[in-house]
Amino acid sequence: MTTTHHPTPALEVRGLARSFGENRVLDGVDLTVRRGSVHALLGSNGAGKTTLVRILATLLQPDAGTALVEGFDVVERPVAVRRTISLTGQFAAVDEILTGRENLELVARLRRERDARGVATAMLERFDLVDAADRAASTYSGGMRRRLDIAMSLIGDPAVLFLDEPTTGLDPQARQEVWRTVQQLAADGTTVLLTTQYLEEAERLADRISILHGGRIIVEGSLADLRALLPPAQVEYIERQPSLEDVFLAVVGGRTALTSQESR
């Protein structure tokens, strides 16, 4: 994973607070995200991950504190913030009646791109969806639908992309597809704030990881930093059995290759 270092952070959050009634969801969150990095935000259900993302995306106002996105205050300059970001929620926001190409062209027109068809074609190529371009999105697999969703989010070249639990409900193969997409985004220099409950997802993708608990960020650092918080590991020699996910991917991959050979 390649991280480009910039003096000004893409996201800078200080003392952010938000309550819903008597429920204090965010209680003084501090967070800094470097430009061009993948930053994972971990937390259990109800920890406030989505609330934080919604505030950063100007969909919700904080009760206290400040949040800057690309230098713009989310409360004072919401329109400027919206021009620099894109948000992909937990469920793919594609129109399943439209084809993949039509979905992309629709978003390109809404974003006032001059060559909507050209933008759609470029995104189809970038996200390996050319063969399925003129099929209804309802026929797409979970991984393809999520790739299309992310492609739609990137029209207009947003500097910051919020991915709110992007692999929720996806099977192991589809999850791997999304992971490869996020890794490519990082390589291309897009800043990604990723919320997830999957620890392996954060390990695989993130340059830095923050753990949100009790309304605050209680731990933040690289994977190595977080591992250093625990006692040194004891070296033991054990026989590692493959996980069920290993078996699933190996069997499905093997059958795919076999089917391809038989069809020749």
Number of C-alpha atoms within 10 A of each C-alpha: 12 14 17 13 11 10 7 13 17 22 20 20 19 15 16 21 21 23 15 9 7 6 8 13 21 26 20 19 21 17 17 17 23 21 24 24 26 29 26 27 26 24 21 13 10 12 18 22 25 19 19 27 21 18 17 28 22 19 13 15 16 21 13 15 15 20 27 20 24 19 15 19 19 24 17 12 14 16 13 15 22 19 14 17 22 23 23 21 20 17 15 18 16 19 16 16 13 16 20 30 24 20 23 28 23 17 20 23 15 11 13 11 15 10 11 21 17 13 19 24 16 16 23 22 12 14 15 14 20 15 9 16 20 13 16 17 22 15 14 17 13 20 20 20 23 26 26 27 23 26 23 25 22 22 22 17 13 16 19 27 23 22 23 21 21 24 27 14 12 15 14 15 16 18 19 16 16 20 17 14 18 22 18 16 18 23 17 12 17 23 27 29 24 25 28 24 17 14 11 9 18 22 15 13 21 23 21 22 25 25 19 21 20 16 22 21 19 12 14 18 14 16 16 10 13 14 12 11 9 8 7 8 8 6 6 6 6 6 6 6 7 9 8 10 12 11 11 15 14 12 12 12 13 12 12 11 11 11 11 10 9 7 6 5
